[in-house]
Amino acid sequence: MTLAHAVVRDGTLSGLDEATIVPWWSFTKTVIAAAALALVRDDWLALDRPLSSGYTLRQLLQHRAGLPDYGPLRDYHAAVARHEDAWPVAELLERAHAQRLIYPPGTGWAYSNIGYYFVRRLIEAATGKDLGAALASLVLQPLGIQRARLAGERADLEGVEGVHDYDPRWVYHGLMVGPLADAALLLDRLMAGRLLPNELISAMTNRHPLDVSVAGRPWAAPGYGLGMMIGDVAGGDRFAGHTGSGPGSVVAVYHALSAGPSRTAATFLPGDDQGAVESGCFALLSR
């Protein structure tokens, strides 16, 4: 199976396919985090001021707010498999017991799509725009990304590879779609400081070490920053970005933090093998 990919090395883009539109799945979290940090930069949001529920924006972005996730819900996966429409938000939050923290904020780590849904709400409230318009004005346009967009309904996924008969509203925090080239360029330009000041890039890449299973995946020392998976792999390289998966496909978009020429890669595969898409991405970055 051919690994679709795009690579940016010292600002120059190359790849097997620069035009095919694919779902970015959880790489969307990196885009959302960049938008939230742009609002921090402009003093519309604060990273460490407690919100009404006691956690902070930083904790939401780093999955340390204590919120549960809807990923473990069997009924969620069953409904997606039946190609049903997404539940109303209120029903989703009730089914996931979203108002019941699973640990006090800042004392643990647990991946939470619900946390990123709450970040979405913060962005929309601060900007007065829906998420698609907010991401366009805060991130996509400043970084010169023209073909990526937010998918809000089934019709928005027509012609998108790696997804079939799927309601994108099942991704409650939002689902970006776009070419792999745009994903690689976005992350490369973000990490080059073209959107955020150095102190916010440093905050984004300051990782919380994770004690999680990495069986079948290339990580040696995984961690999580603000909207970024960050970790070391065998050989000593460190990468920052995000892996994403959904019904039908997987994607990985990463930037090399280790010394050497600036390099960023985005990879995509049908199926559900996150280890394979990550390994392919890291191999491109290690060349």
Backbone torsions as a table, in degrees:
resi	resn	phi	psi	omega
1	MET	NA	126.3	-177.3
2	THR	-76.5	132.8	177.7
3	LEU	-84.4	111.3	173.5
4	ALA	-69.0	136.8	-175.8
5	HIS	-154.8	159.3	170.3
6	ALA	-139.3	139.5	-177.8
7	VAL	-129.3	136.7	172.6
8	VAL	-117.1	117.3	179.4
9	ARG	-123.5	117.6	-176.3
10	ASP	51.2	40.3	175.2
11	GLY	85.9	-6.5	-178.5
12	THR	-99.5	129.0	-175.4
13	LEU	-94.0	137.9	171.5
14	SER	-146.1	164.9	178.2
15	GLY	166.1	169.0	178.6
16	LEU	-72.5	-33.4	-173.9
17	ASP	-152.1	111.6	-176.7
18	GLU	-99.7	-0.3	-171.6
19	ALA	-116.4	-28.7	-175.5
20	THR	-60.6	130.8	-179.9
21	ILE	-85.8	130.2	-180.0
22	VAL	-131.8	157.8	173.5
23	PRO	-73.3	136.2	179.2
24	TRP	-87.9	-7.2	178.9
25	TRP	44.0	-125.9	-173.0
26	SER	-80.0	-1.8	166.7
27	PHE	-63.3	-19.6	173.0
28	THR	-55.5	-32.6	179.1
29	LYS	-61.4	-36.6	177.5
30	THR	-64.4	-40.0	178.5
31	VAL	-66.5	-42.4	178.1
32	ILE	-63.1	-43.3	178.5
33	ALA	-61.9	-41.4	178.4
34	ALA	-61.7	-39.9	178.1
35	ALA	-64.9	-44.6	178.9
36	ALA	-61.6	-40.5	-179.9
37	LEU	-71.7	-28.9	172.7
38	ALA	-63.9	-36.7	176.1
39	LEU	-70.8	-32.5	172.3
40	VAL	-64.6	-45.3	177.7
41	ARG	-53.1	-39.6	-175.5
42	ASP	-95.2	10.0	175.4
43	ASP	67.6	23.8	173.3
44	TRP	-88.6	-26.5	175.5
45	LEU	-131.3	161.3	178.0
46	ALA	-125.3	137.8	-177.8
47	LEU	-69.0	-37.9	-167.8
48	ASP	-120.0	11.8	174.2
49	ARG	-83.6	124.8	-178.8
50	PRO	-59.2	136.8	175.1
51	LEU	-87.0	-178.0	-172.9
52	SER	-61.2	-28.5	-179.1
53	SER	-91.6	3.3	174.6
54	GLY	99.6	-22.5	177.7
55	TYR	-89.6	169.8	-177.7
56	THR	-111.1	168.5	175.0
57	LEU	-61.2	-41.4	178.3
58	ARG	-57.8	-43.2	-179.7
59	GLN	-67.3	-37.2	175.5
60	LEU	-61.9	-46.2	-176.9
61	LEU	-67.1	-26.2	-177.3
62	GLN	-102.2	9.0	-179.2
63	HIS	59.7	38.7	-179.5
64	ARG	-121.8	19.1	-177.6
65	ALA	-83.7	-14.6	-178.1
66	GLY	91.5	8.7	-178.7
67	LEU	-81.1	146.9	174.6
68	PRO	-76.0	-179.3	179.2
69	ASP	-127.5	158.6	174.5
70	TYR	-92.9	-6.6	179.1
71	GLY	-55.7	-39.0	-179.8
72	PRO	-73.0	-7.3	-176.0
73	LEU	-73.8	116.6	179.2
74	ARG	-62.3	-38.6	-178.9
75	ASP	-64.1	-32.3	177.0
76	TYR	-61.1	-52.8	-177.8
77	HIS	-65.8	-35.4	178.7
78	ALA	-65.6	-40.9	180.0
79	ALA	-67.3	-39.5	176.6
80	VAL	-63.0	-43.6	-179.1
81	ALA	-63.2	-28.6	177.8
82	ARG	-85.7	3.0	178.2
83	HIS	62.6	34.3	179.1
84	GLU	-76.9	165.4	171.2
85	ASP	-72.4	151.8	-179.8
86	ALA	-64.0	147.5	175.5
87	TRP	-66.4	153.6	169.5
88	PRO	-58.4	150.5	-176.3
89	VAL	-56.3	-44.1	-177.8
90	ALA	-59.7	-39.0	178.8
91	GLU	-67.2	-42.8	178.4
92	LEU	-59.1	-47.5	-177.8
93	LEU	-65.0	-37.0	178.0
94	GLU	-67.8	-45.1	-179.4
95	ARG	-61.7	-34.5	-177.5
96	ALA	-89.8	0.1	-177.6
97	HIS	53.7	50.3	-171.6
98	ALA	-66.7	-21.3	-179.7
99	GLN	-86.2	0.2	-178.1
100	ARG	-107.6	104.7	-179.8
101	LEU	-66.8	142.1	-178.8
102	ILE	-92.8	-10.1	170.7
103	TYR	-163.2	158.0	178.5
104	PRO	-62.6	140.6	-177.8
105	PRO	-51.8	133.9	176.7
106	GLY	86.9	-4.2	-175.4
107	THR	-101.6	-4.5	-178.7
108	GLY	-153.3	-167.8	176.9
109	TRP	-146.1	132.2	175.4
110	ALA	-156.0	122.9	-178.3
111	TYR	-58.4	129.8	-174.6
112	SER	-142.0	107.0	170.8
113	ASN	-63.7	-29.7	178.1
114	ILE	-64.0	-39.3	176.2
115	GLY	-56.7	-40.3	179.2
116	TYR	-74.8	-25.3	171.3
117	TYR	-64.5	-39.6	178.0
118	PHE	-68.4	-33.6	173.5
119	VAL	-63.5	-41.2	176.1
120	ARG	-54.5	-46.3	-178.8
121	ARG	-63.6	-37.5	177.6
122	LEU	-63.0	-43.0	179.7
123	ILE	-64.1	-45.0	-178.7
124	GLU	-65.8	-37.6	179.1
125	ALA	-68.4	-40.9	-177.5
126	ALA	-69.2	-34.5	-175.5
127	THR	-95.8	-20.4	-173.6
128	GLY	70.5	19.5	-178.9
129	LYS	-123.5	157.2	170.0
130	ASP	-70.1	163.8	-171.0
131	LEU	-60.0	-41.4	-178.9
132	GLY	-57.7	-46.6	179.2
133	ALA	-67.5	-37.8	-179.6
134	ALA	-65.7	-44.5	179.3
135	LEU	-65.2	-36.7	178.8
136	ALA	-62.4	-45.7	-175.5
137	SER	-78.0	-33.1	-175.6
138	LEU	-86.5	-31.1	-171.9
139	VAL	-125.9	-56.1	-170.4
140	LEU	-63.9	-52.1	-178.5
141	GLN	-64.6	-45.7	178.2
142	PRO	-61.1	-28.7	-179.4
143	LEU	-95.3	4.1	176.9
144	GLY	71.3	30.7	179.4
145	ILE	-97.5	116.0	-168.7
146	GLN	-107.7	-22.9	-171.3
147	ARG	-104.6	-11.5	179.4
148	ALA	-80.3	151.4	-178.5
149	ARG	-158.4	165.1	175.6
150	LEU	-88.3	132.5	175.4
151	ALA	-93.4	119.5	-176.0
152	GLY	-109.1	-14.9	-180.0
153	GLU	-150.9	170.5	-175.0
154	ARG	-55.1	-40.4	-177.3
155	ALA	-60.7	-25.6	179.9
156	ASP	-71.8	-12.0	179.8
157	LEU	-101.1	4.3	175.8
158	GLU	-64.7	128.5	-178.8
159	GLY	82.4	0.9	178.0
160	VAL	-88.3	127.9	-178.8
161	GLU	-74.3	149.8	171.2
162	GLY	79.5	17.3	177.0
163	VAL	-153.2	141.4	-175.0
164	HIS	-143.4	129.2	174.3
165	ASP	48.9	57.0	-173.6
166	TYR	-128.4	136.2	175.2
167	ASP	-89.5	111.3	-176.2
168	PRO	-65.7	-11.9	177.3
169	ARG	-69.5	-11.2	172.1
170	TRP	-63.3	-23.5	172.3
171	VAL	-90.2	92.4	-166.5
172	TYR	-67.6	-26.4	177.3
173	HIS	-81.7	-11.9	178.1
174	GLY	118.2	146.3	-179.0
175	LEU	-124.9	113.8	173.7
176	MET	-83.5	146.2	171.2
177	VAL	-131.8	151.0	179.5
178	GLY	170.9	174.6	176.6
179	PRO	-65.8	151.4	172.9
180	LEU	-58.3	-34.9	178.9
181	ALA	-58.5	-41.5	-179.9
182	ASP	-67.8	-37.0	178.1
183	ALA	-63.2	-45.6	-179.6
184	ALA	-65.5	-42.9	179.8
185	LEU	-65.1	-40.7	180.0
186	LEU	-60.0	-50.3	-177.9
187	LEU	-66.4	-40.4	-179.8
188	ASP	-61.4	-45.7	-179.4
189	ARG	-70.1	-35.3	175.9
190	LEU	-61.0	-47.8	-177.4
191	MET	-71.7	-19.5	176.6
192	ALA	-80.7	-1.9	176.9
193	GLY	85.6	22.5	-177.9
194	ARG	-84.5	-2.5	179.1
195	LEU	-125.5	-42.6	-171.9
196	LEU	-119.0	150.3	175.4
197	PRO	-69.4	163.8	-174.5
198	ASN	-56.3	-37.3	-176.7
199	GLU	-66.9	-30.9	178.4
200	LEU	-81.5	-31.7	171.2
201	ILE	-63.2	-41.5	177.7
202	SER	-62.9	-40.9	177.3
203	ALA	-63.0	-39.9	-178.5
204	MET	-64.2	-36.5	-174.8
205	THR	-99.8	5.2	175.2
206	ASN	-80.6	104.5	-167.8
207	ARG	-90.3	147.4	169.9
208	HIS	-95.6	116.9	-178.8
209	PRO	-61.8	142.5	-176.8
210	LEU	-115.7	137.2	173.0
211	ASP	-104.5	76.6	-177.1
212	VAL	-130.5	159.7	178.9
213	SER	-70.9	132.9	176.0
214	VAL	-121.4	25.4	-179.9
215	ALA	-57.3	131.4	179.0
216	GLY	79.1	6.1	-178.5
217	ARG	-126.7	158.9	-169.5
218	PRO	-83.3	3.2	-176.2
219	TRP	-71.6	139.2	170.8
220	ALA	-102.6	-35.5	179.9
221	ALA	-143.9	89.0	-176.6
222	PRO	-78.0	155.0	175.4
223	GLY	-158.0	177.5	179.7
224	TYR	-141.3	131.7	176.4
225	GLY	-99.4	-133.8	176.0
226	LEU	-105.1	99.0	-177.3
227	GLY	73.3	18.5	-178.0
228	MET	-140.4	133.7	164.8
229	MET	-80.6	128.2	-175.8
230	ILE	-134.8	128.9	-179.7
231	GLY	-167.8	170.2	176.8
232	ASP	-97.3	152.3	174.9
233	VAL	-124.4	169.3	178.2
234	ALA	-56.4	134.2	-176.9
235	GLY	102.6	-12.5	172.6
236	GLY	98.1	-5.9	178.3
237	ASP	-69.2	148.9	175.2
238	ARG	-123.8	133.2	-176.5
239	PHE	-125.8	149.0	178.7
240	ALA	-132.9	133.3	179.3
241	GLY	167.6	-137.1	178.1
242	HIS	-159.8	142.6	169.2
243	THR	-97.9	147.0	177.4
244	GLY	-140.8	147.9	177.8
245	SER	-145.6	150.9	176.8
246	GLY	-157.9	-176.9	-178.2
247	PRO	-59.8	104.3	173.8
248	GLY	111.7	-15.0	-175.1
249	SER	-165.2	164.3	178.3
250	VAL	-135.9	150.8	-179.4
251	VAL	-140.3	149.1	174.7
252	ALA	-139.0	131.7	-180.0
253	VAL	-133.1	115.7	-173.2
254	TYR	-140.6	152.0	175.5
255	HIS	-118.2	138.4	179.4
256	ALA	-79.8	123.4	177.2
257	LEU	-92.1	-13.5	-179.6
258	SER	-74.8	166.0	-176.6
259	ALA	-62.6	157.3	179.5
260	GLY	123.9	-174.7	179.0
261	PRO	-62.9	149.2	177.2
262	SER	-62.6	129.7	-178.1
263	ARG	-150.8	137.8	-179.3
264	THR	-139.7	142.7	-179.7
265	ALA	-139.1	149.4	173.6
266	ALA	-129.1	132.9	-178.7
267	THR	-131.2	155.5	-174.8
268	PHE	-148.2	138.1	176.6
269	LEU	-141.0	144.1	166.0
270	PRO	-66.0	158.1	177.5
271	GLY	98.9	-151.6	-174.5
272	ASP	-138.5	19.3	-175.5
273	ASP	-87.8	91.7	-179.3
274	GLN	-66.5	-34.9	178.7
275	GLY	-61.7	-39.7	-178.9
276	ALA	-68.2	-43.0	-177.7
277	VAL	-70.3	-34.2	176.1
278	GLU	-68.9	-45.6	-179.5
279	SER	-60.1	-41.5	177.4
280	GLY	-63.6	-41.0	178.6
281	CYS	-64.4	-45.2	-177.2
282	PHE	-68.5	-33.2	177.3
283	ALA	-63.2	-40.7	178.1
284	LEU	-65.1	-37.0	-178.9
285	LEU	-74.9	-22.7	-175.9
286	SER	-88.2	-6.5	-177.9
287	ARG	-74.9	NA	NA
